[in-house]
Amino acid sequence: MFTVVLIMAAGMLAGFLLRKQKKLISISEKLVMWAIYLLLFLLGVAIGMNDHILERFAEMGLLALAITIGGVAGSIFMGWLVFAFLFTPKSGRS
């Protein structure tokens, strides 16, 4: 875990030092997107090779759906609360 944090900190420092290099930023953004695509593909390969996951795919799909619905509902509710308390004008104040 320390290695991950160290690598991230080194990347943040490099980004800070190179932040004015517009061409380099443009290239790095494209490389990051392709790296994410590759990681997602490799994750799919790993899942496809795992018999245990494939056997329980429907069960996990229902759980994922429930978590997704809960997350969306919670986000909408909290967004409504924040808007209601912070961005709605209070009546009676001068």
C-alpha positions as CSV (number, residue, x, y, z in Angstrom):
1,M,0.0,0.0,0.0
2,F,2.9,2.3,0.8
3,T,4.2,1.8,-2.7
4,V,0.9,2.9,-4.3
5,V,0.8,6.0,-2.2
6,L,4.4,6.8,-3.0
7,I,3.8,6.3,-6.7
8,M,0.8,8.6,-6.6
9,A,2.7,11.2,-4.7
10,A,5.5,11.1,-7.3
11,G,2.9,11.5,-10.0
12,M,1.3,14.5,-8.3
13,L,4.7,16.1,-7.9
14,A,5.5,15.5,-11.6
15,G,2.1,16.9,-12.6
16,F,2.7,20.0,-10.5
17,L,6.1,20.6,-12.0
18,L,5.0,20.0,-15.6
19,R,1.6,21.7,-15.3
20,K,2.5,24.4,-17.8
21,Q,3.5,21.9,-20.6
22,K,0.2,22.0,-22.5
23,K,1.3,19.5,-25.2
24,L,2.5,17.0,-22.5
25,I,-0.8,17.4,-20.7
26,S,-2.7,16.6,-23.8
27,I,-0.7,13.5,-24.5
28,S,-0.9,12.3,-20.9
29,E,-4.7,12.6,-20.9
30,K,-4.9,10.4,-24.0
31,L,-2.5,7.9,-22.5
32,V,-4.5,7.8,-19.2
33,M,-7.7,7.1,-21.1
34,W,-6.1,4.2,-23.0
35,A,-4.6,2.8,-19.8
36,I,-8.1,2.8,-18.3
37,Y,-9.5,1.0,-21.3
38,L,-6.8,-1.6,-21.1
39,L,-7.4,-2.1,-17.4
40,L,-11.1,-2.5,-17.9
41,F,-10.5,-5.0,-20.7
42,L,-8.1,-7.0,-18.5
43,L,-10.6,-6.9,-15.7
44,G,-13.2,-8.4,-18.1
45,V,-10.7,-11.1,-19.1
46,A,-10.1,-12.0,-15.4
47,I,-13.8,-12.2,-14.7
48,G,-14.4,-14.3,-17.8
49,M,-11.8,-16.8,-16.7
50,N,-13.2,-17.1,-13.1
51,D,-15.7,-19.9,-13.0
52,H,-16.9,-19.0,-9.4
53,I,-17.9,-15.5,-10.6
54,L,-19.6,-16.8,-13.7
55,E,-21.6,-19.3,-11.7
56,R,-22.9,-16.6,-9.4
57,F,-23.2,-13.9,-12.0
58,A,-27.0,-13.5,-11.8
59,E,-26.9,-13.3,-8.0
60,M,-24.2,-10.7,-8.1
61,G,-26.0,-8.8,-10.8
62,L,-29.0,-8.4,-8.5
63,L,-26.8,-7.2,-5.6
64,A,-25.1,-4.8,-7.9
65,L,-28.5,-3.4,-9.1
66,A,-29.6,-3.0,-5.5
67,I,-26.4,-1.2,-4.6
68,T,-26.7,1.0,-7.6
69,I,-30.3,2.0,-6.9
70,G,-29.4,2.7,-3.3
71,G,-26.4,4.8,-4.3
72,V,-28.5,6.8,-6.8
73,A,-31.4,7.3,-4.4
74,G,-29.0,8.4,-1.6
75,S,-27.2,10.8,-3.9
76,I,-30.5,12.4,-5.0
77,F,-31.7,12.7,-1.5
78,M,-28.5,14.2,-0.2
79,G,-28.4,16.6,-3.2
80,W,-31.9,17.7,-2.4
81,L,-31.0,18.2,1.3
82,V,-28.0,20.3,0.4
83,F,-29.9,22.4,-2.1
84,A,-32.8,22.9,0.3
85,F,-30.6,24.0,3.2
86,L,-27.8,25.9,1.5
87,F,-29.3,27.3,-1.8
88,T,-32.9,28.0,-1.1
89,P,-33.6,31.6,0.2
90,K,-35.0,31.7,3.7
91,S,-38.2,33.7,4.1
92,G,-38.4,36.2,6.9
93,R,-34.7,37.2,6.8
94,S,-33.7,40.8,6.1
